[in-house]
Amino acid sequence: MLFPLATEVTEALDFEGNGAEFIDLPVMAINLPNPGAKPLLFYSNRLKQLRHLLFDHGPRAMLGFLKLMRFCEYPAAVMDRFTAGHLPKTIEELLAEAPSVAARDQLKLVFEGSAMDLIEKFFPDPVKHQTFRALLSFAAIQSTYKGPYTPGSAFCLVYTMALNGSGGLMRRVKGGMGSLSEALERSIVKYEGEVRLKQVVKRIVVEEGRAVGVELRNGEILRARVVLSNLDKPATFTRLLSEENIPPELSAEVRAIEHKGAWVHLLFKLKGLPEYGGEWEGLNHDRYARFGGAMVPDPDQMQASYDACGRGELPSHVPIAFQIPTVVDPSLAPEGAHIASAYGFFFPCDAPDSERGKLRDEMAEQVIDRISRYMPSFRDLIVERAVFSSDHFAAMHGATNGDFTHGLIHPEQMLAARALVKGSAHATPIAGLYLCGASCHPGPGVTFLPGYGCAHEVLDKELR
């Protein structure tokens, strides 16, 4: 899923001008709670969205959702998640600059409270508000190592709810998100740059305290005026730099960052398009309702799953993010066939290596079972599947502990805490070495803002 991009990024990178195609989504996501509660759909058509909230969930639920969105506006604005090139501030600075006591209390709730502390303000009834409580709890835990009742989880909820002000909607990239990388490659080549794929960097070359290039695994050294890394901080500093080039205080700071990948990722080839069954059968009238979204239990069940994960046990109620992209992009599979993906959360990622393979396979079955509760034909349609845990993600992509956030979205690891040098969002204590990936402000998500901000900082400080 491609979230709306900042206008500056769209203009600068010109993805469509370099061959990327975007697909509009009539239904951007569907959220399926426990049986007995109504599904919540997010339509790109605003009138249709309002009608769905009003007639399917009632005026109080619609009002609660609008009030929540309004509440999030101020803390989301000071987070600067979608503002290109801004220098992040510390939590202490933001609290001190709050324009009123009420605003300061609002920020304290977001920075210190749990997601449920916030959700309870707008959706207090566990029965009438079951769907919204489940959805919002799930939004708060996808990129954290917390449960919805754990202090600090409110931050991720507001981070997820932040809007970028461009007025855009979520879309799909034809061919998959990798098509954006291919468009960037064409853009670089067009400007006479060189792109090398499938090259392994052995080390960052440092001479007289300055990064001057990289050495590849084959021994070739590529020299440069500036070196940029879009790896996370441990991958950059503990794997690609020798210890004598890293100040001790930097090494300690980097090693203290919490990186967890408490999930399993499943990919499927399907011989047909699964249908909803039982109480969900009425959703089949809209094909786009099968594109993707979440299948989530109640907040207390998610908290119990987080607690089990911490004990090294599998969760009893696996929250799932799922997608069947061929619903909107049939180019991804042969005619009549489909592909699907799913993330199951609260995998016990700290379990001993000797147990992880067994736990991973067991959790994969739990994920399939949960999908099959809503789509009874799903299991029978599986032709082939692949199961990955964070261990695989770490090996394939170099992400520390398989953490795709490059530092979990916990308040103490966000905003200015993501910077390593005062007065800069991207510089490091090593001259000539900059970070340009999700480990920088404003953090994870396909926004291109860390790279955009880093590029402009390097231009201002190094190349002009």
Residue pairs with C-beta under 8 A, 6 or more apart in sequence:
1 28
1 29
1 170
1 171
1 172
1 292
1 323
2 22
2 170
2 171
2 172
2 173
2 177
2 180
2 446
3 164
3 170
3 445
3 446
3 447
4 164
4 166
4 167
4 168
4 169
4 170
5 164
5 166
5 168
5 447
5 448
6 82
6 83
6 84
6 164
6 166
6 447
6 449
6 452
7 166
8 84
8 85
8 452
9 84
9 447
9 448
9 449
9 452
10 166
12 452
13 183
13 184
13 187
13 448
14 187
15 22
15 180
15 183
15 184
16 22
18 183
18 184
18 186
18 187
18 190
19 179
19 182
19 183
19 186
20 173
20 174
20 179
20 180
20 182
20 183
21 173
21 174
21 175
21 179
22 171
22 172
22 173
22 174
23 171
23 172
23 173
23 174
23 328
23 329
24 44
24 169
24 171
25 44
25 169
25 170
25 171
25 172
25 288
25 291
25 328
26 43
26 44
26 45
26 286
26 288
27 41
27 42
27 43
27 44
27 286
27 288
27 289
27 291
28 42
28 43
28 44
28 169
28 170
29 41
29 42
29 170
29 291
29 292
29 293
29 294
30 39
30 40
30 41
30 42
30 283
30 289
30 290
30 291
30 292
30 293
30 294
31 39
31 40
31 41
31 42
31 131
31 134
31 135
31 138
31 293
31 294
31 296
32 39
32 280
32 293
32 294
32 295
32 296
32 374
33 39
33 40
33 130
33 131
33 134
33 135
33 296
33 297
33 298
34 130
34 134
34 297
34 298
34 301
35 278
35 279
35 373
36 130
36 279
37 130
37 131
37 134
38 56
38 57
38 131
39 131
39 280
39 283
40 52
40 57
40 131
40 132
40 135
41 52
41 289
41 293
42 49
42 293
43 49
43 52
44 169
44 170
50 62
53 61
53 62
53 65
54 62
57 131
57 132
58 128
60 128
61 123
61 128
61 129
61 131
61 132
64 122
64 123
64 129
64 132
65 122
65 132
67 122
68 118
68 119
68 121
68 122
68 123
68 136
68 161
69 161
71 106
71 118
71 121
71 122
72 158
72 161
72 162
74 103
74 106
74 107
75 106
75 107
75 110
75 158
76 158
76 159
76 161
76 162
76 163
78 89
78 94
78 107
79 158
79 159
79 162
79 414
79 415
79 442
80 86
80 88
80 415
80 441
80 442
81 159
81 162
81 164
81 442
81 443
81 445
81 447
82 162
82 163
82 164
82 165
82 166
82 442
82 447
82 449
83 442
83 449
84 449
84 452
84 453
85 452
85 453
85 456
85 457
86 425
86 441
86 453
87 419
87 423
87 424
87 425
87 441
88 414
88 415
88 416
88 418
88 419
88 425
88 441
88 442
89 97
89 415
89 416
90 415
90 416
90 417
91 107
91 111
91 411
91 412
91 415
91 416
91 417
93 416
94 107
94 415
95 104
95 107
95 108
95 111
98 104
98 106
98 107
109 117
109 118
109 154
110 118
110 154
110 155
110 158
110 411
111 152
111 154
111 155
111 411
112 151
112 152
112 154
112 411
113 151
113 152
113 154
114 146
114 148
114 149
114 150
114 151
114 152
114 153
114 154
115 136
115 137
115 139
115 140
115 141
115 148
115 149
115 153
115 154
115 156
115 157
115 299
116 133
116 137
116 148
116 149
116 153
116 299
117 154
118 154
118 157
118 158
119 132
119 133
119 136
119 137
119 148
119 157
119 299
123 129
123 132
123 133
123 136
126 133
126 298
130 298
133 298
133 299
134 296
134 297
134 298
134 299
134 302
135 294
135 296
136 157
137 148
137 296
137 298
137 299
137 302
138 294
138 296
138 302
138 319
138 321
139 156
139 157
139 160
139 161
140 146
140 148
140 153
140 154
140 156
140 157
140 160
141 147
141 148
141 153
141 156
141 302
141 306
141 319
141 345
142 156
142 160
142 321
142 343
142 345
143 156
143 159
143 160
143 405
143 408
143 409
143 444
144 152
144 153
144 156
144 408
144 409
144 410
145 258
145 260
145 262
145 306
145 408
145 410
146 152
146 153
146 156
146 306
146 410
147 153
147 302
147 303
147 304
147 305
147 306
147 307
148 299
148 302
148 303
149 299
149 300
149 303
150 303
150 306
152 410
152 411
152 412
155 409
155 410
155 411
155 414
156 409
156 410
159 409
159 414
159 443
164 447
172 325
172 328
172 329
173 179
173 180
174 329
174 331
175 329
175 331
175 332
176 325
176 332
177 446
180 446
185 195
188 194
188 195
189 195
199 216
199 217
200 216
200 217
201 214
201 215
201 216
201 217
201 240
202 214
202 215
202 216
202 217
202 240
203 214
203 215
203 240
203 241
203 242
204 211
204 213
204 214
204 227
204 229
204 236
204 240
204 241
204 433
205 211
205 212
205 213
205 214
205 215
205 221
205 223
206 212
206 241
206 242
206 245
206 430
209 245
209 430
209 431
210 430
210 431
210 432
211 226
211 227
211 430
211 431
211 432
211 433
212 223
212 224
212 227
212 432
213 221
213 222
213 223
213 224
213 227
214 221
214 222
214 224
214 227
214 240
215 221
215 222
216 222
225 432
225 462
225 463
226 432
226 433
226 434
226 458
226 462
226 463
227 432
227 433
227 434
228 434
228 435
228 436
228 454
228 458
229 235
229 236
229 240
229 433
229 434
229 435
229 436
229 437
230 435
230 436
230 437
230 438
230 450
230 451
231 240
231 398
231 399
231 406
231 437
231 439
232 257
232 259
232 399
232 400
232 403
232 406
232 407
232 437
232 438
232 439
233 254
233 257
233 400
233 406
233 407
233 420
233 435
233 439
234 254
234 255
234 257
234 259
234 400
235 398
235 399
235 400
236 428
236 433
236 435
236 439
237 246
237 250
237 251
237 254
237 428
238 246
238 251
238 254
238 255
239 398
241 430
243 251
245 430
246 430
247 429
250 420
250 428
250 429
253 420
257 407
257 413
258 407
258 408
258 410
258 413
259 399
259 400
259 401
259 403
259 406
259 407
259 408
260 349
260 350
260 390
260 401
260 403
260 408
261 347
261 349
261 389
261 390
261 391
261 393
261 394
261 399
261 401
261 402
261 403
261 404
262 309
262 345
262 346
262 347
262 348
262 349
262 390
263 343
263 344
263 345
263 346
263 347
263 349
263 389
263 390
264 343
264 344
264 347
264 360
264 363
264 364
264 367
264 387
264 388
264 389
265 341
265 342
265 343
265 387
265 388
265 389
265 393
266 341
266 342
266 343
266 344
266 364
266 367
266 368
266 385
266 386
266 387
266 388
267 339
267 340
267 341
267 385
267 386
267 388
268 339
268 340
268 341
268 342
268 382
268 383
268 384
268 385
269 333
269 337
269 338
269 339
269 382
269 383
269 384
269 385
270 324
270 337
270 338
270 339
270 340
270 378
270 381
270 382
270 383
271 336
271 337
271 381
271 383
272 336
272 337
272 338
272 377
272 381
273 290
273 324
273 326
273 327
273 338
273 381
274 290
274 324
274 340
274 375
274 377
274 378
274 381
275 281
275 284
275 290
275 375
275 376
275 377
276 282
276 283
276 284
276 289
276 290
276 374
276 375
277 374
277 375
277 376
277 377
278 376
280 374
283 289
283 290
284 290
287 327
288 327
288 328
290 324
290 327
290 375
291 323
291 324
291 325
291 327
291 328
292 321
292 322
292 323
292 324
292 325
292 327
293 321
293 322
293 323
294 319
294 320
294 321
294 322
295 319
295 320
295 322
295 370
295 371
295 373
295 374
296 302
296 319
296 320
297 305
297 317
297 318
297 319
298 317
301 316
301 317
302 317
302 319
302 346
304 315
304 316
304 317
305 315
305 316
305 317
305 318
305 319
305 345
305 346
306 315
306 346
308 314
308 315
308 316
308 346
308 348
309 315
309 346
309 347
309 348
309 349
310 348
310 350
311 348
312 348
312 350
312 351
312 352
312 355
313 348
314 347
314 348
314 359
314 362
314 363
314 366
315 345
315 346
315 347
315 363
315 366
318 344
318 345
318 346
318 363
318 366
318 367
318 370
319 344
319 345
319 346
320 342
320 343
320 344
320 345
320 367
320 370
320 371
321 342
321 343
321 345
322 340
322 341
322 342
322 343
322 371
323 340
323 341
323 342
324 338
324 339
324 340
325 332
325 339
325 340
325 341
326 332
326 333
326 337
326 338
326 339
327 338
332 339
333 339
337 383
338 381
342 367
342 371
344 363
344 364
344 366
344 367
344 370
347 359
347 360
347 363
347 389
347 390
348 359
349 389
349 390
349 401
349 402
351 359
356 389
356 391
360 387
360 389
361 387
364 385
364 387
368 378
368 379
368 382
371 378
372 378
372 379
389 402
390 401
390 402
390 403
391 402
392 402
393 399
393 402
393 404
394 400
394 401
394 402
397 404
399 406
400 406
404 438
404 444
405 438
405 443
405 444
406 437
406 438
406 439
406 443
406 444
407 413
407 418
407 438
407 439
407 443
409 443
409 444
414 441
414 443
415 441
416 441
418 425
418 439
418 440
418 441
418 443
419 425
419 426
419 440
419 441
420 427
420 428
420 429
420 435
421 427
421 428
421 429
424 457
425 440
425 441
425 453
425 454
425 457
426 434
426 435
426 436
426 440
426 450
426 453
426 454
426 457
426 458
427 434
427 457
427 461
428 434
428 435
432 462
434 454
434 457
434 458
435 450
435 454
436 450
436 451
436 454
436 455
437 450
437 451
438 444
438 445
438 450
439 450
440 450
440 453
440 454
441 450
441 453
442 449
442 450
443 450
